Amino acid sequence: MKHRSDWPADKLTALRLGRRLVAEVPASSPERCAFVDVRPGQDGRDARARDEGWVRSDAGRPFRLEHWEYDRSRVDGFDHDIGAALIRSADAADEAGLLAVLGEWGVGPSLFVHPWDSGDPK
């Protein structure tokens, strides 16, 4: 099992700042591609910080995880959601829970990148 320290520092910081991360994972066939999406929870404190022009860090954020699979020929277009399938999803109450779910899914923290560095169509 991975520990909190196994997250690259920039990715752990991104999660704590409420930033979404993505990992490409094996798909069911060569014509498909798949991604695990981690979305940190946000609340009113984040909205207040945003209104004041800053970003709030929180090591106690909850997380929403989703594993999506797409038709590879559609990921670059506007119709990426045609044929998309939600493979599984989970909620994690905190960073330890996030690592537990990722461990169950066989996805290591080192696989995660910022969305703009991925092929994820979202």
C-alpha positions as CSV (number, residue, x, y, z in Angstrom):
1,M,0.0,0.0,0.0
2,K,1.2,3.5,-0.9
3,H,1.6,6.2,1.7
4,R,0.8,9.9,1.5
5,S,4.5,10.6,0.8
6,D,4.3,8.5,-2.4
7,W,2.4,11.3,-4.1
8,P,4.7,13.6,-6.0
9,A,4.8,16.8,-4.1
10,D,3.3,18.9,-6.9
11,K,0.4,16.5,-7.3
12,L,-0.4,16.3,-3.5
13,T,-0.3,20.1,-3.4
14,A,-2.7,20.3,-6.4
15,L,-5.1,17.9,-4.7
16,R,-5.0,19.9,-1.5
17,L,-5.6,23.1,-3.5
18,G,-8.8,21.5,-5.0
19,R,-7.3,20.7,-8.4
20,R,-8.5,17.8,-10.5
21,L,-5.9,15.1,-11.5
22,V,-6.2,12.4,-14.2
23,A,-4.4,9.1,-14.8
24,E,-4.6,7.1,-18.0
25,V,-5.2,3.4,-17.3
26,P,-5.6,0.3,-19.5
27,A,-8.8,0.1,-21.5
28,S,-10.9,-2.9,-22.4
29,S,-9.7,-2.9,-26.0
30,P,-7.3,-1.1,-28.3
31,E,-10.2,0.9,-29.8
32,R,-10.9,2.4,-26.3
33,C,-9.0,4.6,-23.9
34,A,-9.6,5.0,-20.2
35,F,-8.9,7.5,-17.5
36,V,-9.3,7.7,-13.7
37,D,-10.4,11.2,-12.6
38,V,-9.8,12.5,-9.1
39,R,-11.9,15.5,-8.1
40,P,-11.2,17.1,-4.7
41,G,-14.3,18.3,-2.9
42,Q,-15.0,22.0,-2.6
43,D,-17.1,23.9,-0.1
44,G,-18.1,27.4,0.9
45,R,-14.6,28.1,2.2
46,D,-13.2,27.6,-1.3
47,A,-15.8,29.9,-2.8
48,R,-14.9,32.6,-0.2
49,A,-11.2,32.2,-0.9
50,R,-11.8,32.4,-4.7
51,D,-13.9,35.6,-4.2
52,E,-11.0,37.1,-2.3
53,G,-8.5,36.1,-5.0
54,W,-6.7,33.2,-3.5
55,V,-6.9,29.4,-3.3
56,R,-7.4,27.5,-0.1
57,S,-5.3,24.5,0.8
58,D,-6.9,21.7,2.7
59,A,-5.3,18.4,3.7
60,G,-8.7,17.2,4.9
61,R,-10.6,17.4,1.6
62,P,-12.9,14.6,0.4
63,F,-12.6,13.2,-3.1
64,R,-14.7,11.8,-5.9
65,L,-13.1,9.2,-8.1
66,E,-14.4,8.1,-11.5
67,H,-13.0,5.6,-14.0
68,W,-14.3,6.4,-17.5
69,E,-13.7,4.6,-20.8
70,Y,-14.1,6.3,-24.2
71,D,-14.1,5.4,-27.9
72,R,-10.5,6.3,-28.9
73,S,-11.7,7.8,-32.3
74,R,-13.9,10.3,-30.5
75,V,-11.7,11.7,-27.7
76,D,-10.4,14.6,-29.8
77,G,-13.8,15.8,-30.9
78,F,-16.9,17.4,-29.3
79,D,-18.7,14.0,-29.3
80,H,-16.3,12.3,-26.8
81,D,-19.2,11.3,-24.6
82,I,-20.8,9.2,-27.4
83,G,-20.0,5.6,-26.4
84,A,-18.4,6.7,-23.1
85,A,-18.9,4.4,-20.2
86,L,-18.5,5.0,-16.5
87,I,-16.7,1.8,-15.3
88,R,-16.7,2.6,-11.6
89,S,-16.8,5.4,-9.1
90,A,-16.2,6.0,-5.5
91,D,-16.0,8.6,-2.8
92,A,-13.1,9.0,-0.4
93,A,-13.5,11.0,2.8
94,D,-9.8,12.0,3.0
95,E,-6.3,11.4,1.6
96,A,-6.0,8.0,3.3
97,G,-9.3,7.0,1.8
98,L,-8.2,8.2,-1.6
99,L,-5.1,6.0,-1.4
100,A,-7.2,3.1,-0.3
101,V,-9.5,3.3,-3.3
102,L,-6.6,3.8,-5.7
103,G,-4.9,0.8,-4.2
104,E,-8.1,-1.3,-4.7
105,W,-8.2,-0.1,-8.3
106,G,-4.5,-0.7,-8.9
107,V,-3.7,2.9,-9.8
108,G,-0.6,4.4,-8.2
109,P,-0.3,8.1,-7.4
110,S,2.7,8.4,-9.7
111,L,0.4,7.9,-12.7
112,F,-1.6,11.1,-12.1
113,V,-1.0,14.2,-14.1
114,H,-2.7,17.6,-14.5
115,P,-5.7,17.4,-16.9
116,W,-3.9,19.5,-19.5
117,D,-1.0,17.0,-19.6
118,S,-3.4,14.1,-20.4
119,G,-5.4,12.8,-23.2
120,D,-8.6,13.0,-21.1
121,P,-11.4,14.6,-23.1
122,K,-13.0,16.3,-20.1
